[in-house]
Amino acid sequence: MDKKAKKRLDVINKKLQTLRPRLAGSREQADDLDELKQLEDEVAALEAEAKKLKESK
């Protein structure tokens, strides 16, 4: 894995650390379904990108 991919993976992991608790809180208090859907989509996209980067070692 080159430096650029490793740095991107670090950034993705940091974003996921902040998004996952927000997603859990949004699921518990589901008063804004648009926000819940947006968070789910964002987490899924970041997880897919992280998986792609890990596979390209």
Secondary structure as GFF3:
##gff-version 3
##sequence-region A 1 57
A	DSSP	alpha_helix	3	28	.	.	.	ID=ss1
A	DSSP	alpha_helix	33	55	.	.	.	ID=ss2
###
